[in-house]
């Protein structure tokens, strides 16, 4: 999942509006396309070159974080006992991605919290933790 601002244009097919939806879809399909899995802390880059997702942002990657509500992590526990975790995709700047790769997701989220960077709702102009 991704939290978008209330005024985000969901009806637009322009890439400056559509990129979060495309990233969400591509992330959801990745395990099927590549016969792999995703979990907390995994990162996904836009492409091999690390291009920005769209002309209106410098974000070029995302990190997965456990989805949360007021009661904590969002999970579905099936009648079989199997647990399904839900994740948020948090867009990252290139420097933030590099920091996460060199450290880990928890350290990145601590760095964002230290700087009081709000990342839960997408803000294409949010502060970069390393600039």
N, CA, C and O atoms as a GROMACS GRO file, in nm:
protein
  524
    1UNK      N    1   0.083  -0.117   0.000
    1UNK     CA    2   0.000   0.000   0.000
    1UNK      C    3   0.088   0.123   0.000
    1UNK      O    4   0.206   0.117   0.035
    2UNK      N    5   0.029   0.233  -0.039
    2UNK     CA    6   0.096   0.362  -0.033
    2UNK      C    7  -0.008   0.465   0.007
    2UNK      O    8  -0.121   0.463  -0.041
    3UNK      N    9   0.032   0.555   0.096
    3UNK     CA   10  -0.057   0.662   0.137
    3UNK      C   11  -0.033   0.783   0.048
    3UNK      O   12   0.077   0.837   0.043
    4UNK      N   13  -0.138   0.824  -0.024
    4UNK     CA   14  -0.131   0.941  -0.111
    4UNK      C   15  -0.207   1.056  -0.048
    4UNK      O   16  -0.302   1.033   0.028
    5UNK      N   17  -0.168   1.179  -0.077
    5UNK     CA   18  -0.244   1.294  -0.026
    5UNK      C   19  -0.388   1.289  -0.077
    5UNK      O   20  -0.414   1.235  -0.185
    6UNK      N   21  -0.479   1.346  -0.002
    6UNK     CA   22  -0.622   1.345  -0.038
    6UNK      C   23  -0.647   1.410  -0.174
    6UNK      O   24  -0.742   1.373  -0.242
    7UNK      N   25  -0.564   1.504  -0.213
    7UNK     CA   26  -0.586   1.575  -0.340
    7UNK      C   27  -0.507   1.514  -0.457
    7UNK      O   28  -0.500   1.574  -0.564
    8UNK      N   29  -0.449   1.394  -0.439
    8UNK     CA   30  -0.373   1.330  -0.547
    8UNK      C   31  -0.469   1.294  -0.660
    8UNK      O   32  -0.578   1.242  -0.635
    9UNK      N   33  -0.430   1.322  -0.783
    9UNK     CA   34  -0.515   1.296  -0.899
    9UNK      C   35  -0.505   1.149  -0.940
    9UNK      O   36  -0.416   1.110  -1.015
   10UNK      N   37  -0.596   1.068  -0.891
   10UNK     CA   38  -0.596   0.924  -0.921
   10UNK      C   39  -0.651   0.892  -1.059
   10UNK      O   40  -0.634   0.780  -1.108
   11UNK      N   41  -0.717   0.987  -1.122
   11UNK     CA   42  -0.777   0.963  -1.254
   11UNK      C   43  -0.681   0.994  -1.368
   11UNK      O   44  -0.710   0.962  -1.484
   12UNK      N   45  -0.569   1.054  -1.339
   12UNK     CA   46  -0.475   1.095  -1.442
   12UNK      C   47  -0.389   0.979  -1.488
   12UNK      O   48  -0.350   0.893  -1.409
   13UNK      N   49  -0.359   0.977  -1.617
   13UNK     CA   50  -0.264   0.878  -1.671
   13UNK      C   51  -0.128   0.943  -1.696
   13UNK      O   52  -0.036   0.876  -1.743
   14UNK      N   53  -0.116   1.071  -1.665
   14UNK     CA   54   0.012   1.140  -1.677
   14UNK      C   55   0.109   1.079  -1.576
   14UNK      O   56   0.073   1.056  -1.461
   15UNK      N   57   0.231   1.052  -1.618
   15UNK     CA   58   0.327   0.982  -1.531
   15UNK      C   59   0.357   1.059  -1.403
   15UNK      O   60   0.390   0.998  -1.301
   16UNK      N   61   0.346   1.191  -1.404
   16UNK     CA   62   0.370   1.268  -1.282
   16UNK      C   63   0.264   1.240  -1.176
   16UNK      O   64   0.287   1.262  -1.057
   17UNK      N   65   0.148   1.191  -1.218
   17UNK     CA   66   0.043   1.152  -1.125
   17UNK      C   67   0.036   1.001  -1.105
   17UNK      O   68   0.003   0.953  -0.997
   18UNK      N   69   0.070   0.927  -1.210
   18UNK     CA   70   0.048   0.782  -1.209
   18UNK      C   71   0.162   0.703  -1.146
   18UNK      O   72   0.142   0.588  -1.105
   19UNK      N   73   0.283   0.761  -1.137
   19UNK     CA   74   0.399   0.681  -1.095
   19UNK      C   75   0.380   0.607  -0.961
   19UNK      O   76   0.427   0.494  -0.951
   20UNK      N   77   0.316   0.664  -0.859
   20UNK     CA   78   0.300   0.585  -0.736
   20UNK      C   79   0.214   0.460  -0.756
   20UNK      O   80   0.239   0.356  -0.695
   21UNK      N   81   0.115   0.471  -0.842
   21UNK     CA   82   0.028   0.356  -0.871
   21UNK      C   83   0.107   0.252  -0.950
   21UNK      O   84   0.096   0.132  -0.923
   22UNK      N   85   0.187   0.296  -1.046
   22UNK     CA   86   0.270   0.205  -1.124
   22UNK      C   87   0.369   0.132  -1.034
   22UNK      O   88   0.388   0.011  -1.046
   23UNK      N   89   0.433   0.207  -0.944
   23UNK     CA   90   0.529   0.146  -0.852
   23UNK      C   91   0.460   0.044  -0.763
   23UNK      O   92   0.514  -0.065  -0.738
   24UNK      N   93   0.343   0.078  -0.714
   24UNK     CA   94   0.267  -0.015  -0.630
   24UNK      C   95   0.234  -0.143  -0.708
   24UNK      O   96   0.253  -0.253  -0.656
   25UNK      N   97   0.186  -0.128  -0.830
   25UNK     CA   98   0.153  -0.246  -0.911
   25UNK      C   99   0.277  -0.329  -0.943
   25UNK      O  100   0.275  -0.451  -0.930
   26UNK      N  101   0.386  -0.262  -0.984
   26UNK     CA  102   0.508  -0.335  -1.017
   26UNK      C  103   0.565  -0.407  -0.895
   26UNK      O  104   0.615  -0.519  -0.907
   27UNK      N  105   0.556  -0.344  -0.779
   27UNK     CA  106   0.605  -0.407  -0.657
   27UNK      C  107   0.522  -0.531  -0.624
   27UNK      O  108   0.577  -0.634  -0.585
   28UNK      N  109   0.391  -0.520  -0.638
   28UNK     CA  110   0.303  -0.633  -0.611
   28UNK      C  111   0.327  -0.749  -0.708
   28UNK      O  112   0.312  -0.865  -0.671
   29UNK      N  113   0.363  -0.716  -0.830
   29UNK     CA  114   0.383  -0.820  -0.932
   29UNK      C  115   0.523  -0.880  -0.930
   29UNK      O  116   0.544  -0.989  -0.984
   30UNK      N  117   0.618  -0.813  -0.869
   30UNK     CA  118   0.757  -0.858  -0.871
   30UNK      C  119   0.775  -1.003  -0.825
   30UNK      O  120   0.846  -1.078  -0.891
   31UNK      N  121   0.714  -1.045  -0.714
   31UNK     CA  122   0.732  -1.185  -0.673
   31UNK      C  123   0.684  -1.286  -0.778
   31UNK      O  124   0.742  -1.394  -0.790
   32UNK      N  125   0.580  -1.251  -0.851
   32UNK     CA  126   0.530  -1.340  -0.955
   32UNK      C  127   0.624  -1.341  -1.074
   32UNK      O  128   0.661  -1.447  -1.124
   33UNK      N  129   0.663  -1.221  -1.119
   33UNK     CA  130   0.750  -1.210  -1.236
   33UNK      C  131   0.885  -1.276  -1.214
   33UNK      O  132   0.940  -1.337  -1.306
   34UNK      N  133   0.939  -1.265  -1.093
   34UNK     CA  134   1.076  -1.312  -1.067
   34UNK      C  135   1.084  -1.433  -0.974
   34UNK      O  136   1.193  -1.470  -0.930
   35UNK      N  137   0.970  -1.495  -0.946
   35UNK     CA  138   0.966  -1.611  -0.857
   35UNK      C  139   1.048  -1.585  -0.731
   35UNK      O  140   1.140  -1.659  -0.698
   36UNK      N  141   1.012  -1.478  -0.661
   36UNK     CA  142   1.083  -1.437  -0.541
   36UNK      C  143   0.983  -1.393  -0.436
   36UNK      O  144   0.865  -1.423  -0.449
   37UNK      N  145   1.026  -1.326  -0.335
   37UNK     CA  146   0.939  -1.279  -0.228
   37UNK      C  147   0.984  -1.141  -0.183
   37UNK      O  148   1.096  -1.098  -0.213
   38UNK      N  149   0.899  -1.074  -0.111
   38UNK     CA  150   0.929  -0.942  -0.058
   38UNK      C  151   0.902  -0.941   0.092
   38UNK      O  152   0.816  -1.015   0.141
   39UNK      N  153   0.975  -0.858   0.164
   39UNK     CA  154   0.960  -0.851   0.308
   39UNK      C  155   1.002  -0.713   0.357
   39UNK      O  156   1.054  -0.632   0.280
   40UNK      N  157   0.977  -0.686   0.484
   40UNK     CA  158   1.019  -0.562   0.547
   40UNK      C  159   1.166  -0.532   0.514
   40UNK      O  160   1.252  -0.619   0.524
   41UNK      N  161   1.191  -0.408   0.475
   41UNK     CA  162   1.328  -0.364   0.450
   41UNK      C  163   1.378  -0.385   0.309
   41UNK      O  164   1.482  -0.331   0.272
   42UNK      N  165   1.306  -0.463   0.229
   42UNK     CA  166   1.349  -0.480   0.090
   42UNK      C  167   1.337  -0.347   0.017
   42UNK      O  168   1.244  -0.270   0.042
   43UNK      N  169   1.431  -0.323  -0.072
   43UNK     CA  170   1.427  -0.202  -0.153
   43UNK      C  171   1.417  -0.239  -0.300
   43UNK      O  172   1.465  -0.343  -0.344
   44UNK      N  173   1.352  -0.151  -0.374
   44UNK     CA  174   1.336  -0.169  -0.518
   44UNK      C  175   1.369  -0.036  -0.584
   44UNK      O  176   1.318   0.069  -0.545
   45UNK      N  177   1.456  -0.041  -0.684
   45UNK     CA  178   1.496   0.079  -0.756
   45UNK      C  179   1.417   0.090  -0.885
   45UNK      O  180   1.375  -0.011  -0.942
   46UNK      N  181   1.397   0.213  -0.932
   46UNK     CA  182   1.316   0.239  -1.051
   46UNK      C  183   1.366   0.162  -1.173
   46UNK      O  184   1.286   0.102  -1.245
   47UNK      N  185   1.495   0.163  -1.196
   47UNK     CA  186   1.557   0.092  -1.307
   47UNK      C  187   1.705   0.075  -1.276
   47UNK      O  188   1.752   0.121  -1.171
   48UNK      N  189   1.780   0.011  -1.365
   48UNK     CA  190   1.921  -0.015  -1.339
   48UNK      C  191   2.003   0.114  -1.324
   48UNK      O  192   2.102   0.116  -1.251
   49UNK      N  193   1.961   0.219  -1.393
   49UNK     CA  194   2.033   0.346  -1.387
   49UNK      C  195   1.996   0.429  -1.264
   49UNK      O  196   2.065   0.526  -1.232
   50UNK      N  197   1.889   0.394  -1.197
   50UNK     CA  198   1.844   0.472  -1.082
   50UNK      C  199   1.776   0.601  -1.122
   50UNK      O  200   1.789   0.703  -1.053
   51UNK      N  201   1.704   0.598  -1.233
   51UNK     CA  202   1.633   0.717  -1.281
   51UNK      C  203   1.521   0.753  -1.185
   51UNK      O  204   1.467   0.668  -1.114
   52UNK      N  205   1.487   0.882  -1.183
   52UNK     CA  206   1.372   0.927  -1.104
   52UNK      C  207   1.245   0.865  -1.162
   52UNK      O  208   1.237   0.837  -1.282
   53UNK      N  209   1.146   0.844  -1.075
   53UNK     CA  210   1.021   0.784  -1.121
   53UNK      C  211   0.947   0.873  -1.220
   53UNK      O  212   0.882   0.822  -1.312
   54UNK      N  213   0.956   1.004  -1.204
   54UNK     CA  214   0.885   1.096  -1.293
   54UNK      C  215   0.955   1.232  -1.289
   54UNK      O  216   1.042   1.256  -1.205
   55UNK      N  217   0.916   1.318  -1.380
   55UNK     CA  218   0.979   1.450  -1.391
   55UNK      C  219   0.952   1.539  -1.269
   55UNK      O  220   1.027   1.634  -1.246
   56UNK      N  221   0.849   1.511  -1.193
   56UNK     CA  222   0.812   1.597  -1.080
   56UNK      C  223   0.871   1.552  -0.946
   56UNK      O  224   0.836   1.607  -0.841
   57UNK      N  225   0.959   1.452  -0.949
   57UNK     CA  226   1.017   1.404  -0.823
   57UNK      C  227   1.159   1.353  -0.846
   57UNK      O  228   1.195   1.319  -0.959
   58UNK      N  229   1.237   1.348  -0.740
   58UNK     CA  230   1.370   1.289  -0.746
   58UNK      C  231   1.372   1.149  -0.686
   58UNK      O  232   1.477   1.084  -0.685
   59UNK      N  233   1.258   1.102  -0.635
   59UNK     CA  234   1.252   0.966  -0.581
   59UNK      C  235   1.287   0.867  -0.692
   59UNK      O  236   1.240   0.879  -0.805
   60UNK      N  237   1.369   0.768  -0.657
   60UNK     CA  238   1.406   0.668  -0.757
   60UNK      C  239   1.396   0.525  -0.706
   60UNK      O  240   1.433   0.431  -0.776
   61UNK      N  241   1.344   0.510  -0.584
   61UNK     CA  242   1.336   0.376  -0.525
   61UNK      C  243   1.235   0.377  -0.412
   61UNK      O  244   1.184   0.482  -0.373
   62UNK      N  245   1.206   0.258  -0.362
   62UNK     CA  246   1.117   0.245  -0.247
   62UNK      C  247   1.175   0.142  -0.150
   62UNK      O  248   1.253   0.055  -0.189
   63UNK      N  249   1.136   0.155  -0.025
   63UNK     CA  250   1.168   0.056   0.076
   63UNK      C  251   1.035   0.008   0.133
   63UNK      O  252   0.941   0.085   0.146
   64UNK      N  253   1.028  -0.120   0.166
   64UNK     CA  254   0.907  -0.176   0.224
   64UNK      C  255   0.911  -0.164   0.376
   64UNK      O  256   1.012  -0.193   0.440
   65UNK      N  257   0.800  -0.121   0.431
   65UNK     CA  258   0.783  -0.105   0.576
   65UNK      C  259   0.652  -0.173   0.613
   65UNK      O  260   0.557  -0.171   0.535
   66UNK      N  261   0.647  -0.234   0.730
   66UNK     CA  262   0.520  -0.293   0.773
   66UNK      C  263   0.413  -0.186   0.773
   66UNK      O  264   0.433  -0.076   0.826
   67UNK      N  265   0.298  -0.217   0.714
   67UNK     CA  266   0.184  -0.125   0.717
   67UNK      C  267   0.135  -0.116   0.861
   67UNK      O  268   0.134  -0.215   0.934
   68UNK      N  269   0.096   0.003   0.900
   68UNK     CA  270   0.054   0.024   1.038
   68UNK      C  271  -0.081   0.095   1.045
   68UNK      O  272  -0.118   0.172   0.957
   69UNK      N  273  -0.152   0.065   1.153
   69UNK     CA  274  -0.270   0.143   1.189
   69UNK      C  275  -0.256   0.179   1.336
   69UNK      O  276  -0.149   0.162   1.393
   70UNK      N  277  -0.361   0.227   1.397
   70UNK     CA  278  -0.353   0.268   1.539
   70UNK      C  279  -0.318   0.154   1.633
   70UNK      O  280  -0.266   0.177   1.742
   71UNK      N  281  -0.348   0.031   1.592
   71UNK     CA  282  -0.324  -0.085   1.677
   71UNK      C  283  -0.190  -0.153   1.651
   71UNK      O  284  -0.158  -0.253   1.715
   72UNK      N  285  -0.113  -0.100   1.557
   72UNK     CA  286   0.017  -0.160   1.525
   72UNK      C  287   0.021  -0.209   1.382
   72UNK      O  288  -0.047  -0.155   1.294
   73UNK      N  289   0.101  -0.313   1.359
   73UNK     CA  290   0.117  -0.368   1.225
   73UNK      C  291  -0.014  -0.424   1.172
   73UNK      O  292  -0.093  -0.481   1.248
   74UNK      N  293  -0.036  -0.408   1.043
   74UNK     CA  294  -0.157  -0.461   0.979
   74UNK      C  295  -0.124  -0.600   0.925
   74UNK      O  296  -0.037  -0.616   0.839
   75UNK      N  297  -0.195  -0.700   0.977
   75UNK     CA  298  -0.176  -0.838   0.935
   75UNK      C  299  -0.312  -0.905   0.924
   75UNK      O  300  -0.408  -0.865   0.989
   76UNK      N  301  -0.318  -1.007   0.842
   76UNK     CA  302  -0.438  -1.089   0.831
   76UNK      C  303  -0.400  -1.230   0.875
   76UNK      O  304  -0.309  -1.290   0.818
   77UNK      N  305  -0.468  -1.280   0.974
   77UNK     CA  306  -0.443  -1.416   1.020
   77UNK      C  307  -0.554  -1.504   0.966
   77UNK      O  308  -0.671  -1.490   1.003
   78UNK      N  309  -0.517  -1.595   0.879
   78UNK     CA  310  -0.612  -1.684   0.814
   78UNK      C  311  -0.661  -1.790   0.912
   78UNK      O  312  -0.597  -1.814   1.015
   79UNK      N  313  -0.773  -1.853   0.881
   79UNK     CA  314  -0.826  -1.959   0.966
   79UNK      C  315  -0.728  -2.077   0.977
   79UNK      O  316  -0.732  -2.153   1.074
   80UNK      N  317  -0.642  -2.090   0.877
   80UNK     CA  318  -0.541  -2.196   0.880
   80UNK      C  319  -0.424  -2.161   0.972
   80UNK      O  320  -0.339  -2.246   0.999
   81UNK      N  321  -0.421  -2.036   1.019
   81UNK     CA  322  -0.311  -1.991   1.102
   81UNK      C  323  -0.204  -1.917   1.024
   81UNK      O  324  -0.115  -1.855   1.082
   82UNK      N  325  -0.212  -1.925   0.891
   82UNK     CA  326  -0.116  -1.855   0.806
   82UNK      C  327  -0.134  -1.704   0.826
   82UNK      O  328  -0.246  -1.655   0.833
   83UNK      N  329  -0.021  -1.632   0.833
   83UNK     CA  330  -0.023  -1.487   0.852
   83UNK      C  331   0.014  -1.418   0.722
   83UNK      O  332   0.114  -1.452   0.658
   84UNK      N  333  -0.067  -1.320   0.684
   84UNK     CA  334  -0.038  -1.238   0.567
   84UNK      C  335  -0.005  -1.098   0.616
   84UNK      O  336  -0.087  -1.031   0.678
   85UNK      N  337   0.118  -1.055   0.588
   85UNK     CA  338   0.162  -0.921   0.626
   85UNK      C  339   0.132  -0.823   0.514
   85UNK      O  340   0.139  -0.858   0.396
   86UNK      N  341   0.098  -0.701   0.551
   86UNK     CA  342   0.078  -0.594   0.455
   86UNK      C  343   0.193  -0.495   0.470
   86UNK      O  344   0.242  -0.471   0.580
   87UNK      N  345   0.236  -0.440   0.358
   87UNK     CA  346   0.351  -0.350   0.358
   87UNK      C  347   0.315  -0.217   0.292
   87UNK      O  348   0.229  -0.210   0.204
   88UNK      N  349   0.383  -0.113   0.338
   88UNK     CA  350   0.377   0.017   0.274
   88UNK      C  351   0.501   0.031   0.189
   88UNK      O  352   0.608  -0.019   0.226
   89UNK      N  353   0.489   0.100   0.075
   89UNK     CA  354   0.607   0.136   0.000
   89UNK      C  355   0.638   0.282   0.033
   89UNK      O  356   0.552   0.369   0.020
   90UNK      N  357   0.760   0.305   0.076
   90UNK     CA  358   0.805   0.438   0.114
   90UNK      C  359   0.906   0.484   0.008
   90UNK      O  360   1.014   0.426  -0.002
   91UNK      N  361   0.873   0.588  -0.070
   91UNK     CA  362   0.966   0.636  -0.172
   91UNK      C  363   1.094   0.693  -0.109
   91UNK      O  364   1.091   0.756  -0.003
   92UNK      N  365   1.205   0.669  -0.178
   92UNK     CA  366   1.336   0.713  -0.130
   92UNK      C  367   1.410   0.793  -0.237
   92UNK      O  368   1.391   0.773  -0.357
   93UNK      N  369   1.494   0.883  -0.189
   93UNK     CA  370   1.590   0.952  -0.275
   93UNK      C  371   1.712   0.862  -0.293
   93UNK      O  372   1.733   0.770  -0.213
   94UNK      N  373   1.793   0.885  -0.398
   94UNK     CA  374   1.910   0.799  -0.421
   94UNK      C  375   2.003   0.788  -0.299
   94UNK      O  376   2.053   0.679  -0.269
   95UNK      N  377   2.026   0.898  -0.230
   95UNK     CA  378   2.115   0.896  -0.114
   95UNK      C  379   2.056   0.814   0.000
   95UNK      O  380   2.129   0.748   0.074
   96UNK      N  381   1.926   0.817   0.015
   96UNK     CA  382   1.859   0.739   0.119
   96UNK      C  383   1.867   0.590   0.087
   96UNK      O  384   1.887   0.507   0.176
   97UNK      N  385   1.850   0.557  -0.041
   97UNK     CA  386   1.864   0.417  -0.083
   97UNK      C  387   2.005   0.368  -0.053
   97UNK      O  388   2.022   0.259   0.001
   98UNK      N  389   2.106   0.447  -0.088
   98UNK     CA  390   2.245   0.408  -0.064
   98UNK      C  391   2.271   0.388   0.085
   98UNK      O  392   2.339   0.293   0.124
   99UNK      N  393   2.218   0.476   0.167
   99UNK     CA  394   2.233   0.465   0.312
   99UNK      C  395   2.169   0.335   0.362
   99UNK      O  396   2.228   0.263   0.444
  100UNK      N  397   2.050   0.305   0.312
  100UNK     CA  398   1.982   0.181   0.354
  100UNK      C  399   2.064   0.060   0.314
  100UNK      O  400   2.076  -0.035   0.391
  101UNK      N  401   2.119   0.060   0.192
  101UNK     CA  402   2.200  -0.052   0.145
  101UNK      C  403   2.323  -0.071   0.233
  101UNK      O  404   2.361  -0.184   0.265
  102UNK      N  405   2.385   0.039   0.272
  102UNK     CA  406   2.507   0.033   0.353
  102UNK      C  407   2.477   0.003   0.500
  102UNK      O  408   2.566  -0.040   0.573
  103UNK      N  409   2.355   0.024   0.543
  103UNK     CA  410   2.316   0.000   0.682
  103UNK      C  411   2.203  -0.100   0.685
  103UNK      O  412   2.224  -0.218   0.657
  104UNK      N  413   2.082  -0.056   0.718
  104UNK     CA  414   1.964  -0.141   0.714
  104UNK      C  415   1.841  -0.052   0.722
  104UNK      O  416   1.852   0.068   0.744
  105UNK      N  417   1.725  -0.111   0.705
  105UNK     CA  418   1.600  -0.034   0.704
  105UNK      C  419   1.574   0.033   0.838
  105UNK      O  420   1.532   0.149   0.842
  106UNK      N  421   1.596  -0.038   0.948
  106UNK     CA  422   1.572   0.021   1.079
  106UNK      C  423   1.655   0.148   1.100
  106UNK      O  424   1.606   0.248   1.150
  107UNK      N  425   1.783   0.142   1.060
  107UNK     CA  426   1.871   0.257   1.074
  107UNK      C  427   1.824   0.372   0.986
  107UNK      O  428   1.832   0.488   1.026
  108UNK      N  429   1.775   0.341   0.866
  108UNK     CA  430   1.721   0.445   0.778
  108UNK      C  431   1.600   0.511   0.842
  108UNK      O  432   1.590   0.633   0.845
  109UNK      N  433   1.507   0.431   0.893
  109UNK     CA  434   1.386   0.488   0.955
  109UNK      C  435   1.422   0.569   1.080
  109UNK      O  436   1.357   0.669   1.109
  110UNK      N  437   1.526   0.526   1.153
  110UNK     CA  438   1.572   0.605   1.268
  110UNK      C  439   1.627   0.740   1.222
  110UNK      O  440   1.600   0.843   1.284
  111UNK      N  441   1.703   0.739   1.113
  111UNK     CA  442   1.760   0.863   1.057
  111UNK      C  443   1.647   0.958   1.015
  111UNK      O  444   1.654   1.077   1.044
  112UNK      N  445   1.546   0.906   0.949
  112UNK     CA  446   1.432   0.990   0.908
  112UNK      C  447   1.360   1.046   1.030
  112UNK      O  448   1.319   1.162   1.030
  113UNK      N  449   1.344   0.965   1.134
  113UNK     CA  450   1.277   1.010   1.256
  113UNK      C  451   1.359   1.117   1.329
  113UNK      O  452   1.304   1.215   1.379
  114UNK      N  453   1.490   1.097   1.335
  114UNK     CA  454   1.579   1.195   1.400
  114UNK      C  455   1.563   1.333   1.337
  114UNK      O  456   1.564   1.435   1.407
  115UNK      N  457   1.547   1.335   1.206
  115UNK     CA  458   1.535   1.462   1.133
  115UNK      C  459   1.390   1.508   1.121
  115UNK      O  460   1.360   1.606   1.054
  116UNK      N  461   1.301   1.434   1.188
  116UNK     CA  462   1.158   1.466   1.186
  116UNK      C  463   1.102   1.474   1.044
  116UNK      O  464   1.019   1.560   1.012
  117UNK      N  465   1.149   1.382   0.959
  117UNK     CA  466   1.101   1.375   0.822
  117UNK      C  467   0.976   1.289   0.818
  117UNK      O  468   0.978   1.172   0.857
  118UNK      N  469   0.866   1.348   0.773
  118UNK     CA  470   0.739   1.278   0.761
  118UNK      C  471   0.737   1.206   0.626
  118UNK      O  472   0.743   1.270   0.521
  119UNK      N  473   0.728   1.076   0.628
  119UNK     CA  474   0.733   0.997   0.504
  119UNK      C  475   0.610   0.910   0.484
  119UNK      O  476   0.597   0.846   0.380
  120UNK      N  477   0.520   0.905   0.580
  120UNK     CA  478   0.406   0.813   0.571
  120UNK      C  479   0.311   0.849   0.458
  120UNK      O  480   0.264   0.759   0.388
  121UNK      N  481   0.281   0.977   0.440
  121UNK     CA  482   0.197   1.021   0.329
  121UNK      C  483   0.290   1.078   0.223
  121UNK      O  484   0.373   1.164   0.254
  122UNK      N  485   0.277   1.033   0.100
  122UNK     CA  486   0.366   1.075  -0.007
  122UNK      C  487   0.368   1.227  -0.020
  122UNK      O  488   0.263   1.290  -0.034
  123UNK      N  489   0.486   1.282  -0.016
  123UNK     CA  490   0.510   1.424  -0.041
  123UNK      C  491   0.627   1.430  -0.136
  123UNK      O  492   0.741   1.406  -0.096
  124UNK      N  493   0.601   1.462  -0.263
  124UNK     CA  494   0.707   1.460  -0.364
  124UNK      C  495   0.814   1.566  -0.338
  124UNK      O  496   0.918   1.566  -0.403
  125UNK      N  497   0.788   1.655  -0.244
  125UNK     CA  498   0.885   1.760  -0.209
  125UNK      C  499   0.941   1.743  -0.068
  125UNK      O  500   1.001   1.836  -0.013
  126UNK      N  501   0.924   1.627  -0.010
  126UNK     CA  502   0.972   1.610   0.127
  126UNK      C  503   1.123   1.625   0.132
  126UNK      O  504   1.193   1.606   0.032
  127UNK      N  505   1.172   1.658   0.249
  127UNK     CA  506   1.314   1.678   0.270
  127UNK      C  507   1.389   1.547   0.247
  127UNK      O  508   1.342   1.440   0.283
  128UNK      N  509   1.506   1.558   0.186
  128UNK     CA  510   1.598   1.446   0.169
  128UNK      C  511   1.682   1.437   0.296
  128UNK      O  512   1.735   1.538   0.341
  129UNK      N  513   1.694   1.321   0.354
  129UNK     CA  514   1.766   1.304   0.479
  129UNK      C  515   1.915   1.335   0.468
  129UNK      O  516   1.983   1.348   0.570
  130UNK      N  517   1.967   1.347   0.347
  130UNK     CA  518   2.111   1.365   0.328
  130UNK      C  519   2.147   1.490   0.250
  130UNK      O  520   2.257   1.500   0.196
  131UNK      N  521   2.057   1.585   0.242
  131UNK     CA  522   2.088   1.713   0.176
  131UNK      C  523   2.054   1.827   0.265
  131UNK      O  524   2.073   1.943   0.228
   0.00000   0.00000   0.00000
